[in-house]
Amino acid sequence: MHELGVVFSVIDNVKRVAKENEANHINRVTLQIGEVSTVIPKYLEDVWKWAITKHEMLTDCELVIKRIPAVSYCTNCSQEFRTVSNGKICPYCGSDQTYLKQGNEFIIKDIQTF
């Protein structure tokens, strides 16, 4: 489960940002996770609940996950389409000349401190 490593990385980053801003506690962390990223939100949430108990600065810190839909682009017909329901094949022209435009992201969007 690589979500453990992902959570450790997020915690290291948010703690660094909090210290740079002289914050004593992190109240909420908002992540944006692409629909086809390799991170599974449920596993991430479970690991988060365990990991925040190990860091005083994160006690009771809420994790908010916002999904970014996967969208692909067809270079043949210049249309965008939902990746998950269509895969690599463009539903408009049937071409496989497509690429993922969004949906693989993993972004720390917001850190709320006090």
Secondary structure as GFF3:
##gff-version 3
##sequence-region A 1 114
A	DSSP	alpha_helix	3	20	.	.	.	ID=ss1
A	DSSP	beta_strand	26	34	.	.	.	ID=ss2
A	DSSP	alpha_helix	41	51	.	.	.	ID=ss3
A	DSSP	three_ten_helix	52	54	.	.	.	ID=ss4
A	DSSP	three_ten_helix	56	58	.	.	.	ID=ss5
A	DSSP	beta_strand	62	68	.	.	.	ID=ss6
A	DSSP	beta_strand	71	74	.	.	.	ID=ss7
A	DSSP	beta_strand	80	82	.	.	.	ID=ss8
A	DSSP	alpha_helix	83	86	.	.	.	ID=ss9
A	DSSP	beta_strand	98	102	.	.	.	ID=ss10
A	DSSP	beta_strand	106	113	.	.	.	ID=ss11
###
